[in-house]
Amino acid sequence: MPDWLTPSHFVMVGLLVVFAIAHSGLAALRPYGEKLIGARLYRVLFALVSLPLATILIIYFFNHRYDGWQLWQIQGVPGVATTVWMLSAISFLFLYPATFNLLEIAAIQKPHVHLYETGIIRITRHPQMVGQIIWCIAHTLWLGTTFMLVTSVGLVLHHLFGVWHGDRRLRARYGEAFEVVKARTSVVPFLAILQGRQHMNLVEFLRPAYLGVAVFVLLIWWAHPVLIRATGSIPW
């Protein structure tokens, strides 16, 4: 085994697989779980499983992001840092689109599975997948390590599976109504707009949730060094 292929590469793959199974598995079981314990309680269960696993992933990633072989090092190149931050900010606009009802996510309101065709869904039917790919491109460009590359491949594969899995669950719940939305939207960003199946409506983006995303990006920018120092104190 080459020296650069550290055990952390395999640990990260294992953590990603565990998270993917738990996250996607609970999403698949949602119709049955909600019948047994109700929509709110099932959302709480989903969070109690997913959030700790995601936290472990984030901490482990921060602590091992420079592991392995350094494929390239361009952090000192002018414009790279700005490009990475811009791509990261754009990724969060897709990762946390305004179509999500925050009160439902927190189970304050009864959670529902929504069938949307407005806002960012006009650009892509699976904004989280697009956001994750943009985030992975930005951070792989910045770090340039084999560990980051393995992490990015794992995250992208999980979200590509989520495209199929999400469409499957919406089809099972909404039937023909989903097929109509699917025909008018696209997975590839802006494809449906370019093909004339969809059109942009900028007014739909004037929502408080997007202001929240912008504030979140600024907080991440401010807290990024603090997060790195804090996770570095955890010996994982």
N, C-alpha and C positions, 0 to 999 in steps of 0.2 A: 504494500500500500504506500503510495507517495506521501512524503512528509506533509505536504500542504493539505491533504485530505483529512482534516481533523475530525474527531468524534462528534464535534458540534454540528457538522453537516448532517449526520445521520439522526442526531437528536432533534434537530429542527424539522427534518422530514417527518419524524415520528409525531412531534407536537402538531404539525400541520394536519397530518392524517387523523389524529384523535379529534382535533377541533372540527375538521370537515365532517367526520362521521357524526359527532354530537350535534353540530349546528344543522346540517342537512337532514339528519335523521329525525331530529325534533320537529323540523319544518314539515317533513313528510307525515309525521304522526299527528300533526296539529288537528285535523278534522276529528280524529278519534279521541284525542286528549281533551279537546274542548267539550265533547259530549260527556266525558266522564267527570271532569272537574271544573268546567266552565272556562270561558275565554280569558278572563282576567287572571285567574290562578294559573292557567297554562302559560300565559305570557310571563308571569313571575317565575315559574319553573324554568322556562326557556332562558330567562336572564340569569338565573342562579347557576345554570350550567354553562352558558356561553361566556358570560363576562369573566369569571375566574380563569377559564381556559384562554381567553383572549389576553388577559393580563399577563399570564405566564408566558405566552408567545411574545408579547411586546417586550417584557423584561429580558427574556433570553435573547431576543433579536438585538436589543441595544448592547448587551454585554458581549456578544460574539460577532458583531457586524463586520469586524475587520479580520475574522478568522480566514484561514486558507490562503490561496494563491492570489496575490495582487495582480489582476489582469491588466489594469491601467490605473493611472493616477493623474487626474486632470483637475483636481480641486483648486489648484493655483492658477488655472487658465482664466483670464479675464472673461467675465460674462457667464461662466459655468454656474456659480453660486446663484446668481439672479435667475438663470434659466430653471434651475432645480426648484427654487422657491416658487416661481410662477407655475411650473407644471404641478407642483404639490398643491398649490392653492386651487388650480383648476380641477385637480383630482377630487378634492373635497366637495366641490360643487356637484360632482357626479355621485360620489360616495354617499352623500347625505342630501339627496334632492328634497325640494320643498313639497313633493307629493306625500311625504311621510307625515303622519299626524303624531306630533310629539306626545300629546296626551294619551294616545292609544299605545305608543311604545312604552310609556311609563305605567300603563294599565290603569290610569286614572279614568279614562273613558274605556268603554268596552272595545277591545281590539277587533278589527275586521280585516279581511283580505279584500283589498280594493282592486278594481279594474280601471286603470287610468289611461287616458289618451291626450293628456294636456301637459303643459309645462315642459319639463325636460324629457318626458316620454316621447314628445314629438321628435326629439333629436335621436334618442335611442330607447328601445323598449327595456333595456337592461343597463341603467346608468351605473349601478354599483360595479358591474363587470368592467365597464369602460373606465370608471374612476380608479379601480384597482390596477388596471394595466398602466394608466398614466402615472400613478404613484410608483409602481414598480420600475418603470422606465426611468423616472427621475432619480430614484434612490440607487438603482443599479449604476446609472451614469455617475453619480456622486461617489459611491463607495468603491466600485470596481473590483470587488472581491468575489471569489467563488462561493463563499457563504451567502452573500447577497444574491448571487445569481440563482443558487439553489432555492433560497427563500422566495424569490420572485417567480420562479417556475412553478413552485408549489402553490402560491397564492393565485396565480393566473389560471392554473389547471382547476383549482377549486371553484373559481368564479365562472369559468367556462362550463363546468358541470352545472353550476347554478343556473346558467341560461336554459339548459335543457330541463333541469329539475323545476325551475320556476314556471316555465311555459307549461310543463306537464301538470303542475298543481292548479294553475289558472284554468287550463282546459277542463280538468276534472270538475272544477267548481262552477265555471260559467258556461261551458259548452260552446254553443254557436256564437254567443256574444264575444267570447275570447277570440274565436277565429276571425270575426269581423275586425276587431282591434289589431290582431296580428297582421291582417292583410293591409292595414293602413299605417303600420309602423315597421321599424326595422331594428335589428340588433346592431348592425354597423352604423356608427354615428353619421347623421345627416343623409344617409342613403335614401330614406323614404322621402325626404324633402327634395333631394335632387331628382328623384324619379316622379315627382308630382303627386305622390300618394299622401303627402302631409305638407303642412305649411307652418311657418313660425308665427307665433303670436307673443310678442315681447311683453304685452301687458300681463300675461300669465306669470311672468317672472318677477313682477313687482309684488312680492309677498314677504311678510316679516321673517319667514323661515330662511330666506336667502341672506337677510341681514344677520341672522343668527349664525349662519355658516361663515360669513365674512368675519364676524367677531371671534368665532372659534379659530379660524385660521390665524388671526392676529395673536390670540392667546397662545396658540401652539408655537408661533414664531418667537414670542417672548419667553415661553416656558421651556423651549427645546433644550437649552443648556442645563437647566435645572433638572429636567427629566433624565438627561443622560447621566448627570452626577448622582441623582437619586438611585437610578437602577444600577449604576456601577457599584454602589455600596452593598448590593445584594449578591452574595457569592454563588451565582448560578453559572 
